[in-house]
Amino acid sequence: MKEFDTILKENDIVAKNDYWAYPNNMKLYQYSSKKVGIKIHLSATVLNYKVIVKRFLKWNIKYKVGFKVSKSLKVLEELNSGVLGYSQTGKFLTLYPIQNSKYINKILISLYKMYNDINSVDIPSDTPFLNSSVVYIRYGEFKPNHKFYTDNRDGYIPQNIKRKITALNFTSYFTIPKHFKILNMIRKSSKGGVFIAWDENINKLVLLKEATKNAQMTLSGRDSVLSLYEEINLLKGMNREGYSFIPKYINAFWVNNSLFLEESYIPGKTLDEIIRNDLKERKQVMSNFKNILLIIHKLHKFDDYIIHDISPANIIFYNKRFYLIDFESFSKSEVKVSTLYGTRGFFDNDYDMNDQTIDYFALARVYYFLRNAKEYRQLSEKRQSFQLTDSEIQKNLWFKKCMNHSYKNDEDWLVGYEKYVGIKQ
């Protein structure tokens, strides 16, 4: 108990009533000025409270979110025992963020990653953010005002709030819903499965992507669930006119601890299939290759996205059109990405900048292997470093500048392709 008291004292956090402690100088923090809104609870027990509060206080040096915390371990014990009411279970830390949806989503994702290695007690009145055991969301009053709003602590969240936080809209099931008929499993990996299914509710073929909790965890706390969640948000954001080159978002739901994305099914073959099997479509792909460059240019220019993981397995060619099918690695250009990664052979391990030239490099490699199908098959067979052998392509100025990250913008990159590659096909 003395250790917890010391933590509060060292961080100038003082008890303001019988249960809660606040920053002594609350003006240093941003508390919501609204009467009601989204608040975030961090769950803790008397065994894990120390790591919960220490990580939060360090994290909050940057974010300055207004908060309160249990004033003692005795209070936390009372909260979790139900003495103070069933709905109060687990509510160790309460955050009162300013009510800006972009800001709230940002801190929810940051907190999810920070506490992704910790199990804690459920908070009955709240909704967990994704499947976090620590980070919970609740809509309620910031100060009691029953004339304005009655907070029943029953988990109710208004629809206008749900529209702002995608994770609040996912239904949970114990098994795959019965209206899906699984027809084929495309692949199964450590992060989950990818399935072709028939959705009887809409009478269409669909693709189901699965992400399992804690799979493919990075040092930053990002796991496959968070990656798929961000893909869901991206697809929802681009579900508009002029973006027919990506699948359409249909739905998302939980099956136990796995998150599923339902998206429209795109027929056709991946470039991986076309190159690996040396199919006749390979020449069609090469003759239409500039179109995939234009798709990437559109995402760069109008959405400010960097794709990161461009490879033959992530591009479908059908009816002379290209489609992108994997979005887990997308990032905004201004975002600092802690771990840069991509598919082996299409990612420059010696380049550590998060910029558009990563995509130039990958697409130039895709073009190279379209011209050299045998080398592509060898790439997948060899685990050690792989050397390109086609000296003619490597002398091509567009290819060389892509490999060296020399192009400064999309316009020069596209002009270079037309000048040094397009007219020679």
C-alpha positions as a Markdown table, in Angstrom:
| # | Residue | x | y | z |
|---|---|---|---|---|
| 1 | Met | 0.0 | 0.0 | 0.0 |
| 2 | Lys | 2.8 | 2.4 | 0.8 |
| 3 | Glu | 4.3 | 1.8 | -2.7 |
| 4 | Phe | 1.1 | 3.0 | -4.3 |
| 5 | Asp | 1.0 | 6.0 | -2.0 |
| 6 | Thr | 4.6 | 6.8 | -3.1 |
| 7 | Ile | 3.6 | 6.6 | -6.8 |
| 8 | Leu | 0.8 | 9.1 | -6.3 |
| 9 | Lys | 3.0 | 11.4 | -4.2 |
| 10 | Glu | 5.9 | 11.4 | -6.7 |
| 11 | Asn | 3.4 | 12.3 | -9.5 |
| 12 | Asp | 1.6 | 15.0 | -7.4 |
| 13 | Ile | -1.7 | 13.2 | -7.4 |
| 14 | Val | -3.8 | 13.9 | -4.4 |
| 15 | Ala | -7.1 | 12.5 | -2.9 |
| 16 | Lys | -10.0 | 14.8 | -3.5 |
| 17 | Asn | -12.7 | 12.6 | -1.8 |
| 18 | Asp | -13.2 | 9.2 | -0.2 |
| 19 | Tyr | -12.5 | 7.3 | -3.3 |
| 20 | Trp | -10.6 | 9.2 | -6.0 |
| 21 | Ala | -7.3 | 11.1 | -6.5 |
| 22 | Tyr | -6.7 | 13.7 | -9.1 |
| 23 | Pro | -3.7 | 15.6 | -10.4 |
| 24 | Asn | -3.0 | 18.4 | -7.8 |
| 25 | Asn | -2.7 | 20.9 | -10.7 |
| 26 | Met | -5.6 | 19.8 | -12.9 |
| 27 | Lys | -4.9 | 22.8 | -15.3 |
| 28 | Leu | -1.9 | 20.9 | -16.7 |
| 29 | Tyr | -4.3 | 18.3 | -18.2 |
| 30 | Gln | -7.1 | 18.4 | -20.8 |
| 31 | Tyr | -10.4 | 17.5 | -19.3 |
| 32 | Ser | -13.5 | 17.3 | -21.4 |
| 33 | Ser | -15.7 | 20.4 | -21.0 |
| 34 | Lys | -18.8 | 18.4 | -22.0 |
| 35 | Lys | -21.5 | 17.3 | -19.5 |
| 36 | Val | -21.6 | 13.8 | -21.0 |
| 37 | Gly | -19.5 | 11.9 | -23.5 |
| 38 | Ile | -17.0 | 9.1 | -24.0 |
| 39 | Lys | -14.8 | 8.3 | -21.0 |
| 40 | Ile | -12.1 | 5.6 | -21.0 |
| 41 | His | -11.6 | 3.3 | -18.0 |
| 42 | Leu | -8.4 | 1.3 | -17.4 |
| 43 | Ser | -9.0 | -1.9 | -15.5 |
| 44 | Ala | -6.7 | -3.1 | -12.7 |
| 45 | Thr | -6.4 | -5.5 | -9.8 |
| 46 | Val | -4.4 | -5.3 | -6.7 |
| 47 | Leu | -1.8 | -7.5 | -8.4 |
| 48 | Asn | -1.3 | -5.6 | -11.7 |
| 49 | Tyr | -2.1 | -2.0 | -10.6 |
| 50 | Lys | 1.5 | -1.0 | -10.4 |
| 51 | Val | 2.3 | -1.7 | -14.1 |
| 52 | Ile | -1.1 | -0.2 | -15.1 |
| 53 | Val | -0.5 | 3.1 | -13.3 |
| 54 | Lys | 3.2 | 3.5 | -14.1 |
| 55 | Arg | 2.7 | 2.9 | -17.8 |
| 56 | Phe | -0.2 | 5.3 | -17.9 |
| 57 | Leu | 1.6 | 8.1 | -16.1 |
| 58 | Lys | 4.6 | 7.8 | -18.4 |
| 59 | Trp | 2.3 | 7.7 | -21.4 |
| 60 | Asn | 0.3 | 10.7 | -20.2 |
| 61 | Ile | 3.4 | 13.0 | -20.1 |
| 62 | Lys | 2.8 | 13.2 | -23.9 |
| 63 | Tyr | -1.0 | 13.1 | -24.1 |
| 64 | Lys | -2.0 | 15.2 | -21.0 |
| 65 | Val | -5.4 | 13.5 | -20.8 |
| 66 | Gly | -7.5 | 14.5 | -17.7 |
| 67 | Phe | -7.9 | 11.6 | -15.3 |
| 68 | Lys | -8.7 | 10.3 | -11.9 |
| 69 | Val | -7.4 | 7.2 | -10.1 |
| 70 | Ser | -8.4 | 5.1 | -7.1 |
| 71 | Lys | -6.9 | 6.9 | -4.1 |
| 72 | Ser | -5.7 | 3.7 | -2.5 |
| 73 | Leu | -5.4 | -0.1 | -2.9 |
| 74 | Lys | -8.1 | -0.5 | -0.3 |
| 75 | Val | -10.5 | 1.5 | -2.6 |
| 76 | Leu | -9.4 | -0.7 | -5.6 |
| 77 | Glu | -10.1 | -3.8 | -3.5 |
| 78 | Glu | -13.6 | -2.4 | -2.7 |
| 79 | Leu | -14.3 | -1.6 | -6.3 |
| 80 | Asn | -13.4 | -5.1 | -7.5 |
| 81 | Ser | -15.3 | -6.8 | -4.7 |
| 82 | Gly | -18.5 | -5.1 | -5.6 |
| 83 | Val | -18.9 | -3.3 | -2.3 |
| 84 | Leu | -19.2 | 0.0 | -4.2 |
| 85 | Gly | -21.6 | -1.4 | -6.8 |
| 86 | Tyr | -21.3 | -4.0 | -9.5 |
| 87 | Ser | -20.9 | -1.4 | -12.3 |
| 88 | Gln | -17.8 | 0.0 | -10.5 |
| 89 | Thr | -15.8 | -3.3 | -10.8 |
| 90 | Gly | -12.4 | -2.8 | -12.4 |
| 91 | Lys | -12.5 | 1.0 | -12.7 |
| 92 | Phe | -9.0 | 1.8 | -11.5 |
| 93 | Leu | -8.3 | 4.8 | -13.8 |
| 94 | Thr | -10.8 | 7.0 | -15.5 |
| 95 | Leu | -9.8 | 9.2 | -18.4 |
| 96 | Tyr | -11.9 | 12.3 | -19.5 |
| 97 | Pro | -10.6 | 13.0 | -23.0 |
| 98 | Ile | -11.7 | 16.0 | -25.0 |
| 99 | Gln | -14.6 | 14.9 | -27.2 |
| 100 | Asn | -12.9 | 14.8 | -30.6 |
| 101 | Ser | -13.5 | 11.5 | -32.4 |
| 102 | Lys | -10.1 | 11.4 | -34.2 |
| 103 | Tyr | -8.3 | 12.2 | -31.0 |
| 104 | Ile | -10.2 | 9.6 | -29.0 |
| 105 | Asn | -9.6 | 6.9 | -31.6 |
| 106 | Lys | -5.9 | 7.8 | -31.6 |
| 107 | Ile | -5.5 | 7.4 | -27.8 |
| 108 | Leu | -7.6 | 4.2 | -27.7 |
| 109 | Ile | -5.3 | 2.6 | -30.2 |
| 110 | Ser | -2.2 | 3.8 | -28.3 |
| 111 | Leu | -3.6 | 2.5 | -25.0 |
| 112 | Tyr | -4.6 | -0.8 | -26.6 |
| 113 | Lys | -1.0 | -1.4 | -27.8 |
| 114 | Met | 0.5 | -0.3 | -24.4 |
| 115 | Tyr | -1.6 | -2.8 | -22.4 |
| 116 | Asn | -1.9 | -5.6 | -24.9 |
| 117 | Asp | 0.3 | -7.9 | -22.8 |
| 118 | Ile | -1.9 | -7.6 | -19.6 |
| 119 | Asn | -5.0 | -9.5 | -18.5 |
| 120 | Ser | -7.3 | -7.7 | -16.0 |
| 121 | Val | -10.8 | -7.8 | -14.6 |
| 122 | Asp | -13.9 | -7.1 | -16.7 |
| 123 | Ile | -15.7 | -3.8 | -16.3 |
| 124 | Pro | -19.4 | -4.8 | -16.4 |
| 125 | Ser | -20.8 | -1.3 | -17.4 |
| 126 | Asp | -18.3 | -0.8 | -20.2 |
| 127 | Thr | -17.4 | -2.0 | -23.6 |
| 128 | Pro | -13.9 | -3.2 | -24.1 |
| 129 | Phe | -11.9 | -1.5 | -26.9 |
| 130 | Leu | -11.5 | -4.3 | -29.4 |
| 131 | Asn | -10.7 | -7.3 | -27.1 |
| 132 | Ser | -8.5 | -5.4 | -24.7 |
| 133 | Ser | -8.5 | -6.7 | -21.1 |
| 134 | Val | -7.5 | -3.3 | -19.7 |
| 135 | Val | -9.0 | -0.5 | -22.0 |
| 136 | Tyr | -12.7 | 0.1 | -21.8 |
| 137 | Ile | -15.1 | 2.6 | -23.2 |
| 138 | Arg | -18.2 | 4.1 | -21.7 |
| 139 | Tyr | -20.7 | 6.8 | -22.6 |
| 140 | Gly | -21.8 | 8.7 | -19.5 |
| 141 | Glu | -21.9 | 11.8 | -17.4 |
| 142 | Phe | -18.7 | 13.6 | -16.3 |
| 143 | Lys | -20.5 | 15.3 | -13.5 |
| 144 | Pro | -23.9 | 14.2 | -12.0 |
| 145 | Asn | -26.7 | 16.3 | -13.6 |
| 146 | His | -29.9 | 14.3 | -13.7 |
| 147 | Lys | -31.9 | 17.2 | -15.3 |
| 148 | Phe | -29.6 | 17.0 | -18.3 |
| 149 | Tyr | -28.9 | 13.2 | -18.5 |
| 150 | Thr | -29.5 | 10.1 | -16.4 |
| 151 | Asp | -26.5 | 7.8 | -16.3 |
| 152 | Asn | -27.8 | 4.3 | -15.7 |
| 153 | Arg | -24.4 | 2.7 | -16.2 |
| 154 | Asp | -26.0 | 0.0 | -18.4 |
| 155 | Gly | -23.6 | 0.1 | -21.3 |
| 156 | Tyr | -25.8 | 2.2 | -23.5 |
| 157 | Ile | -23.9 | 4.1 | -26.2 |
| 158 | Pro | -25.9 | 6.4 | -28.6 |
| 159 | Gln | -25.7 | 5.7 | -32.3 |
| 160 | Asn | -24.0 | 9.0 | -33.2 |
| 161 | Ile | -21.1 | 8.0 | -30.9 |
| 162 | Lys | -21.0 | 4.4 | -32.3 |
| 163 | Arg | -20.5 | 5.9 | -35.8 |
| 164 | Lys | -17.4 | 7.7 | -34.6 |
| 165 | Ile | -15.7 | 4.7 | -33.0 |
| 166 | Thr | -15.9 | 1.7 | -35.4 |
| 167 | Ala | -15.0 | -0.9 | -32.7 |
| 168 | Leu | -18.3 | -0.2 | -30.9 |
| 169 | Asn | -20.3 | -1.6 | -33.8 |
| 170 | Phe | -19.1 | -5.2 | -33.9 |
| 171 | Thr | -21.5 | -8.0 | -32.9 |
| 172 | Ser | -20.1 | -11.0 | -30.9 |
| 173 | Tyr | -20.7 | -14.6 | -31.7 |
| 174 | Phe | -19.5 | -18.0 | -30.3 |
| 175 | Thr | -19.3 | -19.5 | -33.7 |
| 176 | Ile | -19.4 | -18.3 | -37.4 |
| 177 | Pro | -22.9 | -17.0 | -38.0 |
| 178 | Lys | -25.2 | -19.4 | -39.7 |
| 179 | His | -25.9 | -17.2 | -42.7 |
| 180 | Phe | -22.3 | -17.8 | -43.9 |
| 181 | Lys | -21.6 | -20.9 | -45.9 |
| 182 | Ile | -17.8 | -21.4 | -46.0 |
| 183 | Leu | -16.9 | -22.6 | -49.5 |
| 184 | Asn | -13.1 | -22.5 | -49.4 |
| 185 | Met | -10.2 | -21.6 | -47.1 |
| 186 | Ile | -7.7 | -19.6 | -49.1 |
| 187 | Arg | -5.0 | -19.7 | -46.4 |
| 188 | Lys | -4.5 | -20.3 | -42.7 |
| 189 | Ser | -1.6 | -18.6 | -40.9 |
| 190 | Ser | -0.6 | -17.6 | -37.4 |
| 191 | Lys | -2.7 | -14.5 | -37.6 |
| 192 | Gly | -5.9 | -16.3 | -38.7 |
| 193 | Gly | -7.6 | -17.6 | -41.8 |
| 194 | Val | -8.9 | -16.2 | -45.1 |
| 195 | Phe | -12.1 | -17.8 | -46.4 |
| 196 | Ile | -14.4 | -17.5 | -49.5 |
| 197 | Ala | -18.0 | -17.7 | -48.2 |
| 198 | Trp | -21.6 | -17.3 | -49.4 |
| 199 | Asp | -23.5 | -14.8 | -47.4 |
| 200 | Glu | -27.2 | -15.8 | -47.4 |
| 201 | Asn | -28.3 | -12.4 | -46.0 |
| 202 | Ile | -27.1 | -10.6 | -49.2 |
| 203 | Asn | -26.9 | -13.6 | -51.6 |
| 204 | Lys | -23.3 | -12.8 | -52.6 |
| 205 | Leu | -19.9 | -14.4 | -52.5 |
| 206 | Val | -17.8 | -12.6 | -49.9 |
| 207 | Leu | -14.3 | -12.8 | -48.4 |
| 208 | Leu | -13.9 | -13.4 | -44.7 |
| 209 | Lys | -10.6 | -12.3 | -43.1 |
| 210 | Glu | -9.8 | -13.5 | -39.5 |
| 211 | Ala | -7.4 | -12.0 | -37.0 |
| 212 | Thr | -6.7 | -13.8 | -33.7 |
| 213 | Lys | -5.8 | -12.0 | -30.5 |
| 214 | Asn | -2.1 | -11.4 | -29.8 |
| 215 | Ala | -1.0 | -13.1 | -33.1 |
| 216 | Gln | 2.0 | -11.6 | -34.8 |
| 217 | Met | 2.6 | -9.2 | -31.9 |
| 218 | Thr | 5.3 | -6.6 | -32.4 |
| 219 | Leu | 7.4 | -4.9 | -29.8 |
| 220 | Ser | 5.0 | -1.9 | -30.0 |
| 221 | Gly | 2.0 | -4.0 | -28.9 |
| 222 | Arg | 0.4 | -4.1 | -32.3 |
| 223 | Asp | -1.2 | -7.5 | -33.1 |
| 224 | Ser | -3.2 | -9.0 | -35.9 |
| 225 | Val | -6.5 | -7.8 | -34.4 |
| 226 | Leu | -5.3 | -4.2 | -34.4 |
| 227 | Ser | -3.9 | -4.5 | -37.9 |
| 228 | Leu | -7.3 | -5.9 | -39.2 |
| 229 | Tyr | -9.2 | -3.2 | -37.3 |
| 230 | Glu | -7.2 | -0.5 | -39.0 |
| 231 | Glu | -7.8 | -2.2 | -42.3 |
| 232 | Ile | -11.6 | -2.1 | -41.5 |
| 233 | Asn | -11.4 | 1.6 | -40.9 |
| 234 | Leu | -9.5 | 2.2 | -44.1 |
| 235 | Leu | -12.0 | 0.2 | -46.2 |
| 236 | Lys | -14.9 | 2.1 | -44.6 |
| 237 | Gly | -13.1 | 5.4 | -45.3 |
| 238 | Met | -12.6 | 4.5 | -49.0 |
| 239 | Asn | -16.0 | 3.0 | -49.6 |
| 240 | Arg | -16.9 | 5.7 | -52.1 |
| 241 | Glu | -17.0 | 6.5 | -55.8 |
| 242 | Gly | -13.8 | 6.1 | -57.7 |
| 243 | Tyr | -12.4 | 3.4 | -55.5 |
| 244 | Ser | -13.6 | 0.3 | -57.3 |
| 245 | Phe | -10.0 | -1.1 | -57.3 |
| 246 | Ile | -10.4 | -2.1 | -53.6 |
| 247 | Pro | -12.9 | -4.5 | -52.0 |
| 248 | Lys | -16.1 | -3.0 | -50.5 |
| 249 | Tyr | -16.5 | -3.2 | -46.7 |
| 250 | Ile | -19.6 | -5.2 | -45.7 |
| 251 | Asn | -19.4 | -6.0 | -42.0 |
| 252 | Ala | -17.1 | -6.9 | -39.1 |
| 253 | Phe | -17.8 | -9.1 | -36.1 |
| 254 | Trp | -16.2 | -11.2 | -33.3 |
| 255 | Val | -16.1 | -14.9 | -33.0 |
| 256 | Asn | -14.8 | -15.5 | -29.5 |
| 257 | Asn | -11.4 | -13.7 | -29.5 |
| 258 | Ser | -11.1 | -13.5 | -33.2 |
| 259 | Leu | -12.0 | -10.4 | -35.2 |
| 260 | Phe | -13.6 | -11.1 | -38.7 |
| 261 | Leu | -13.8 | -8.7 | -41.6 |
| 262 | Glu | -16.4 | -9.4 | -44.3 |
| 263 | Glu | -15.6 | -7.7 | -47.6 |
| 264 | Ser | -16.7 | -8.1 | -51.2 |
| 265 | Tyr | -15.2 | -11.0 | -53.1 |
| 266 | Ile | -13.1 | -10.0 | -56.2 |
| 267 | Pro | -12.7 | -12.7 | -58.8 |
| 268 | Gly | -9.5 | -13.2 | -60.8 |
| 269 | Lys | -6.0 | -14.3 | -60.2 |
| 270 | Thr | -3.3 | -12.7 | -58.1 |
| 271 | Leu | -0.1 | -11.7 | -59.8 |
| 272 | Asp | 1.6 | -14.3 | -57.7 |
| 273 | Glu | -0.5 | -17.0 | -59.4 |
| 274 | Ile | 0.1 | -15.5 | -62.8 |
| 275 | Ile | 3.9 | -15.1 | -62.5 |
| 276 | Arg | 4.4 | -18.4 | -60.6 |
| 277 | Asn | 2.5 | -20.4 | -63.2 |
| 278 | Asp | 3.7 | -18.4 | -66.1 |
| 279 | Leu | 0.2 | -17.9 | -67.3 |
| 280 | Lys | -0.7 | -16.1 | -70.6 |
| 281 | Glu | -2.2 | -13.2 | -68.5 |
| 282 | Arg | 1.4 | -12.2 | -67.7 |
| 283 | Lys | 1.7 | -10.3 | -71.0 |
| 284 | Gln | -1.6 | -8.6 | -70.4 |
| 285 | Val | -0.5 | -7.5 | -66.9 |
| 286 | Met | 2.7 | -6.0 | -68.4 |
| 287 | Ser | 0.9 | -4.1 | -71.1 |
| 288 | Asn | -1.5 | -2.7 | -68.5 |
| 289 | Phe | 1.1 | -2.2 | -65.8 |
| 290 | Lys | 0.9 | 1.6 | -65.8 |
| 291 | Asn | -2.6 | 1.3 | -64.4 |
| 292 | Ile | -1.4 | -0.2 | -61.1 |
| 293 | Leu | 1.0 | 2.8 | -60.9 |
| 294 | Leu | -1.9 | 5.1 | -61.3 |
| 295 | Ile | -3.9 | 3.4 | -58.6 |
| 296 | Ile | -1.0 | 3.8 | -56.1 |
| 297 | His | -0.6 | 7.4 | -57.2 |
| 298 | Lys | -4.3 | 8.0 | -56.4 |
| 299 | Leu | -3.8 | 6.6 | -52.9 |
| 300 | His | -0.7 | 8.8 | -52.4 |
| 301 | Lys | -2.2 | 12.0 | -53.7 |
| 302 | Phe | -5.8 | 12.0 | -52.5 |
| 303 | Asp | -5.6 | 9.8 | -49.3 |
| 304 | Asp | -1.9 | 10.4 | -48.3 |
| 305 | Tyr | -1.4 | 6.6 | -47.8 |
| 306 | Ile | 1.8 | 4.7 | -48.2 |
| 307 | Ile | 1.1 | 1.1 | -49.0 |
| 308 | His | 4.3 | -0.5 | -47.6 |
| 309 | Asp | 3.5 | -4.1 | -48.5 |
| 310 | Ile | 3.1 | -4.2 | -52.3 |
| 311 | Ser | 3.7 | -7.7 | -53.8 |
| 312 | Pro | 2.3 | -10.0 | -56.4 |
| 313 | Ala | 0.3 | -11.8 | -53.8 |
| 314 | Asn | -1.6 | -8.6 | -52.8 |
| 315 | Ile | -2.7 | -7.6 | -56.4 |
| 316 | Ile | -5.5 | -9.2 | -58.4 |
| 317 | Phe | -5.7 | -8.9 | -62.1 |
| 318 | Tyr | -9.2 | -9.5 | -63.6 |
| 319 | Asn | -10.7 | -8.4 | -66.9 |
| 320 | Lys | -7.7 | -6.2 | -67.6 |
| 321 | Arg | -8.1 | -4.4 | -64.3 |
| 322 | Phe | -6.0 | -4.3 | -61.1 |
| 323 | Tyr | -7.3 | -4.7 | -57.6 |
| 324 | Leu | -5.5 | -4.3 | -54.3 |
| 325 | Ile | -6.5 | -6.8 | -51.6 |
| 326 | Asp | -4.4 | -6.3 | -48.5 |
| 327 | Phe | -4.4 | -3.1 | -46.5 |
| 328 | Glu | -3.0 | -4.0 | -43.1 |
| 329 | Ser | 0.3 | -2.3 | -43.7 |
| 330 | Phe | -1.1 | 1.1 | -45.0 |
| 331 | Ser | 0.0 | 4.2 | -43.1 |
| 332 | Lys | -0.4 | 7.9 | -43.5 |
| 333 | Ser | 2.8 | 9.6 | -44.7 |
| 334 | Glu | 3.1 | 11.9 | -41.7 |
| 335 | Val | 2.8 | 8.9 | -39.3 |
| 336 | Lys | 6.0 | 7.7 | -37.7 |
| 337 | Val | 6.0 | 4.0 | -38.1 |
| 338 | Ser | 8.0 | 2.1 | -35.5 |
| 339 | Thr | 8.5 | -1.0 | -37.6 |
| 340 | Leu | 8.8 | -0.9 | -41.4 |
| 341 | Tyr | 8.1 | -4.2 | -43.1 |
| 342 | Gly | 7.0 | -5.8 | -46.3 |
| 343 | Thr | 7.1 | -9.0 | -48.4 |
| 344 | Arg | 10.6 | -10.4 | -48.9 |
| 345 | Gly | 12.0 | -9.4 | -52.3 |
| 346 | Phe | 9.7 | -6.4 | -52.5 |
| 347 | Phe | 11.0 | -4.4 | -49.5 |
| 348 | Asp | 14.3 | -2.6 | -49.1 |
| 349 | Asn | 15.7 | -3.7 | -45.7 |
| 350 | Asp | 18.4 | -1.0 | -45.9 |
| 351 | Tyr | 15.9 | 1.8 | -46.2 |
| 352 | Asp | 14.3 | 3.2 | -43.0 |
| 353 | Met | 12.3 | 6.2 | -44.2 |
| 354 | Asn | 8.5 | 6.1 | -44.2 |
| 355 | Asp | 7.9 | 7.7 | -47.6 |
| 356 | Gln | 6.4 | 7.0 | -51.0 |
| 357 | Thr | 9.6 | 5.6 | -52.5 |
| 358 | Ile | 9.0 | 2.4 | -50.5 |
| 359 | Asp | 6.1 | 1.8 | -52.9 |
| 360 | Tyr | 8.2 | 2.8 | -56.0 |
| 361 | Phe | 10.7 | 0.2 | -55.0 |
| 362 | Ala | 8.1 | -2.5 | -54.5 |
| 363 | Leu | 6.3 | -1.9 | -57.8 |
| 364 | Ala | 9.6 | -1.8 | -59.7 |
| 365 | Arg | 10.4 | -5.3 | -58.2 |
| 366 | Val | 6.9 | -6.5 | -59.2 |
| 367 | Tyr | 7.6 | -5.4 | -62.8 |
| 368 | Tyr | 11.0 | -7.1 | -62.7 |
| 369 | Phe | 9.5 | -10.4 | -61.7 |
| 370 | Leu | 6.8 | -10.2 | -64.3 |
| 371 | Arg | 9.7 | -10.1 | -66.8 |
| 372 | Asn | 11.5 | -12.9 | -64.9 |
| 373 | Ala | 9.1 | -15.5 | -63.8 |
| 374 | Lys | 11.7 | -18.1 | -63.2 |
| 375 | Glu | 13.6 | -15.9 | -60.8 |
| 376 | Tyr | 10.3 | -15.2 | -58.9 |
| 377 | Arg | 9.8 | -18.9 | -58.3 |
| 378 | Gln | 13.4 | -19.2 | -57.1 |
| 379 | Leu | 12.8 | -16.2 | -54.7 |
| 380 | Ser | 10.0 | -18.1 | -52.8 |
| 381 | Glu | 12.2 | -21.2 | -52.6 |
| 382 | Lys | 15.3 | -19.5 | -51.2 |
| 383 | Arg | 15.5 | -18.3 | -47.6 |
| 384 | Gln | 18.9 | -16.6 | -47.9 |
| 385 | Ser | 19.6 | -13.3 | -49.7 |
| 386 | Phe | 18.5 | -13.2 | -53.4 |
| 387 | Gln | 20.3 | -11.4 | -56.2 |
| 388 | Leu | 18.6 | -10.1 | -59.3 |
| 389 | Thr | 20.3 | -11.3 | -62.5 |
| 390 | Asp | 18.6 | -9.5 | -65.4 |
| 391 | Ser | 21.2 | -6.9 | -66.2 |
| 392 | Glu | 19.1 | -5.3 | -69.0 |
| 393 | Ile | 16.3 | -4.3 | -66.6 |
| 394 | Gln | 18.7 | -3.3 | -63.9 |
| 395 | Lys | 20.3 | -0.8 | -66.4 |
| 396 | Asn | 16.9 | 0.8 | -67.0 |
| 397 | Leu | 16.9 | 4.3 | -65.6 |
| 398 | Trp | 13.4 | 4.1 | -64.1 |
| 399 | Phe | 14.2 | 0.8 | -62.4 |
| 400 | Lys | 17.5 | 2.1 | -61.1 |
| 401 | Lys | 15.9 | 5.2 | -59.6 |
| 402 | Cys | 13.2 | 3.2 | -58.0 |
| 403 | Met | 15.8 | 0.9 | -56.4 |
| 404 | Asn | 17.8 | 3.9 | -55.2 |
| 405 | His | 14.8 | 5.8 | -53.9 |
| 406 | Ser | 15.8 | 8.7 | -56.1 |
| 407 | Tyr | 12.3 | 9.8 | -57.3 |
| 408 | Lys | 11.1 | 12.8 | -55.2 |
| 409 | Asn | 7.4 | 12.6 | -56.2 |
| 410 | Asp | 4.8 | 10.6 | -58.0 |
| 411 | Glu | 4.7 | 12.9 | -61.1 |
| 412 | Asp | 8.4 | 12.3 | -61.9 |
| 413 | Trp | 8.0 | 8.6 | -61.1 |
| 414 | Leu | 5.1 | 8.3 | -63.6 |
| 415 | Val | 6.9 | 10.3 | -66.3 |
| 416 | Gly | 10.0 | 8.2 | -65.8 |
| 417 | Tyr | 8.0 | 5.0 | -66.3 |
| 418 | Glu | 6.4 | 6.3 | -69.5 |
| 419 | Lys | 9.8 | 7.5 | -70.8 |
| 420 | Tyr | 12.0 | 4.5 | -69.9 |
| 421 | Val | 9.6 | 1.6 | -69.7 |
| 422 | Gly | 6.2 | 2.2 | -71.3 |
| 423 | Ile | 7.4 | 2.9 | -74.8 |
| 424 | Lys | 9.6 | -0.2 | -74.7 |
| 425 | Gln | 6.9 | -2.8 | -73.9 |
